[in-house]
Amino acid sequence: MTLLIQVATTWAMTGIIWFVQLVQYPGFARMDTASFPAFHAHHSSSISIIVAPLMIAEAISSVAFLWAPLRVQTPAQIWLGIGLIAFIWASTFLLQVPAHSQLGSGFDEGTWRMLVRTNWLRTLAWSARAGLVTYWLYRTLDAGTGLGV
């Protein structure tokens, strides 16, 4: 079950972060100045409702592998997965959240550029996690069929 939670939450967040990076954040610069604060407030509250439960479930299920690892996982892979989550959370709370706080009072091009640039860190980290959990899923399914790797 833990693996399914990992696959579902990680791939959901990977899709969301790519959408945000390529569609949502570039759209910030296209908003008129007067409408931006309301748009940004809506974006921030709406996205939080979606991503907070996913991020929490992803983190908890990742740490759960320390007590109940899959047969196909190495300790280094488990720690890599946890490390990527720690990196994503650190980036979120040290870089993206402060940038969003600044943008909450109005569009600022410098802050927006920093947000877009630093969000690539999370985009790449979640993409790496997606590859890792997919590898675990493949190995788990493959081990069940006896086909070997």
N, C-alpha and C positions, 0 to 999 in steps of 0.2 A: 504494500500500500504506500509506503514511504516513497518508493521509486515513482509511482504514478503521480503522487503529489508533486514531486520534484519536476517531473517531465511537464506536467500541466502548468504549474506556476512559472517555471523558468521559461517555457516557450511562450506563455501568455505575456510575460514581462518583456521578452525579447521582441515579440511583435509590437507591443505597445511602445517600447523605447525607439524602435525604428520608425514607427509612425510619428511619434513626437519629434524625433530628430529631423526627419525628411519633410514632414508636412506641417505639424503644429507649430514648432518653433520658428520656421521660416515665415509662417503666416503672421507671427507677431509683428514683424516689420511692415506688414502690409495694412495694418489697422490704422485708422485715423486716430490722431492724438486724443481727441475728445472721447472716443468710444473705448480706447484701450484699457483704462482702469476697470471698467465694468466687465469687459471681455476677459481680462486677466483674472479677475476675481472668480468669474464663472469657471474658467479653465482650471484654476487652482483647486477650487472646492470639488469640482466634478472629477478631476483626475485622481484626487486623493481618495475618494470613495472607491475607486476602482483599484488603484495600485497598492494602497495600504494593506488590505487583507492578503493580496497576493504576495507582497514582499514579506510579510510576517510569516505566512504559511511556508514560503520558500525557505526562509531562514531557520525556522523551527525544524522542518523536515530535513534540512541539510545537517543540522547539528545532531539529529536523531541517528544518523549513520555512525556516529562515534560509538553508540551503544549497541546498535544492531546493523552492522555493515552487510552489504550484499556480498555474496561469494565472489562476484566479479570485480569488486572494488579493492584497490590497494589503499593503505593508510594515506599515502601521499596524494592519491586522487581525492580522497575524502577531504583532506586538509586544503587541497587546491580549491575544491568547491566552496568550502567555508571561507577561505581567503578571498575568493572572488566576491562573495556576498559581503564580507567585511569591507572590501574595497568599494563596492557599489554603495553601501550604506554611508561610508565615510564621505564619498564624493557627493552623495545626495545631501547630507546634512551640513557639510563644510563648504560646498560650492554651489549646488543648485538651489537649495532652500534660501540661502542669503540672497542670491541673485533674484529669485522670485519675490522675496520680501522687498527688494529695491524696486523691482518692476511694478509692484502693487500700487505704488504711488504715481506711476506714470511711465511711459516708455522712455528708456534711455538707451541709445544705440550702443554705447560702450558696454553696458551691463548685458544687453541682449547678445552682443557678439561673444562676450565671455561665457554666457550661458550656453550658447550653441557650441562653442569650441570645447568647453569642458564636458558637455554632455556626451561627446564622443567617447569619453572614458567609460561611462556607464554603458553606452551602446556596444562597445567592443567587449567589455567584461561580461555583459549578459549574453552576447553572441558566443563567447568562449564557454560560458556555463551551459548554453544550449547544446553545444557540441559535446561537452562532457556528459551531460545527463542522457543525451541520445546514444552516446557510446555505451553507457551503462545499460540502457534499455536494450540495445542491440545485443550486447553480450549476454544479458539475462535471457532474452528470448532465444538466442542462438544456443545457449547452454541447455535450454529446455527441449530443443529439437534434436540435440545430439549431432548437429552438423559441424561443430567446431568453428574456429575463427580463422 
